């Protein structure tokens, strides 16, 4: 049986916590066009697990600076019933 521990409200003491690769599409409120956002190379500064953090990006159409709130979730799953000798 797997045991899962969830973590909330713990600050990660890393200046640049890089996000995993991925992408999403959003609607720009300034120019009314869809914006493709690639997460490659994007990072959060000293994020707190379970708290909203701003993610900044530029609209490629109107070059307006935009932000969305993201939330970092973290869990730890232990799969072994019995520990092994090292």
C-alpha positions as CSV (number, residue, x, y, z in Angstrom):
1,X,0.0,0.0,0.0
2,X,1.3,3.5,-0.9
3,X,1.5,6.2,1.7
4,X,1.1,9.7,0.5
5,X,2.2,12.9,2.3
6,X,0.9,16.3,1.0
7,X,2.8,19.4,1.6
8,X,1.3,22.9,1.9
9,X,2.7,26.3,2.9
10,X,6.3,25.4,2.8
11,X,8.7,27.8,1.1
12,X,11.1,26.3,-1.3
13,X,14.4,28.2,-0.7
14,X,15.4,28.3,-4.4
15,X,15.9,31.6,-6.2
16,X,14.9,30.0,-9.6
17,X,12.6,27.1,-9.3
18,X,12.3,26.1,-13.0
19,X,9.0,24.7,-14.2
20,X,8.6,21.5,-16.0
21,X,8.2,21.7,-19.8
22,X,4.7,22.2,-20.9
23,X,2.5,24.7,-22.6
24,X,-1.0,26.2,-22.4
25,X,-3.1,28.7,-24.3
26,X,-4.8,31.8,-22.8
27,X,-6.8,34.7,-24.1
28,X,-5.1,38.1,-24.0
29,X,-7.4,40.7,-22.3
30,X,-5.6,43.5,-24.1
31,X,-5.7,42.5,-27.8
32,X,-8.4,39.7,-27.7
33,X,-6.1,37.2,-29.3
34,X,-5.1,33.7,-28.1
35,X,-1.6,33.5,-26.6
36,X,0.5,30.3,-26.6
37,X,2.6,30.2,-23.5
38,X,5.6,27.8,-23.4
39,X,6.8,27.1,-19.9
40,X,10.3,26.1,-21.0
41,X,12.8,28.3,-19.2
42,X,10.2,29.9,-17.0
43,X,10.7,29.8,-13.2
44,X,9.2,30.9,-9.9
45,X,11.3,32.8,-7.3
46,X,11.2,31.3,-3.8
47,X,7.8,29.7,-4.3
48,X,5.6,28.5,-1.4
49,X,3.9,25.1,-1.9
50,X,0.1,25.4,-1.8
51,X,0.1,29.2,-2.3
52,X,-0.7,31.2,-5.4
53,X,2.4,32.6,-7.2
54,X,2.4,35.0,-10.1
55,X,3.8,33.8,-13.5
56,X,4.7,36.6,-15.9
57,X,4.8,36.6,-19.7
58,X,4.5,38.9,-22.7
59,X,1.7,38.7,-25.3
60,X,3.5,38.2,-28.6
61,X,0.8,40.1,-30.4
62,X,0.5,43.4,-28.5
63,X,3.6,43.0,-26.3
64,X,1.6,43.7,-23.2
65,X,3.0,42.3,-19.9
66,X,0.6,39.8,-18.4
67,X,0.5,37.5,-15.4
68,X,-1.5,34.5,-14.2
69,X,-1.6,32.9,-10.8
70,X,-0.2,29.4,-10.5
71,X,-0.1,27.0,-7.6
72,X,2.7,24.6,-6.9
73,X,1.6,21.3,-5.5
74,X,3.9,18.7,-4.0
75,X,3.4,15.2,-2.7
76,X,5.6,12.4,-1.6
77,X,4.6,8.8,-2.2
78,X,6.3,5.9,-0.3
79,X,5.7,2.6,-2.3
80,X,7.6,0.1,-0.2
81,X,6.0,-1.6,2.7
82,X,9.3,-2.5,4.4
83,X,12.5,-0.5,4.3
84,X,15.6,-2.1,2.7
85,X,19.1,-2.2,4.1
86,X,21.4,0.3,2.5
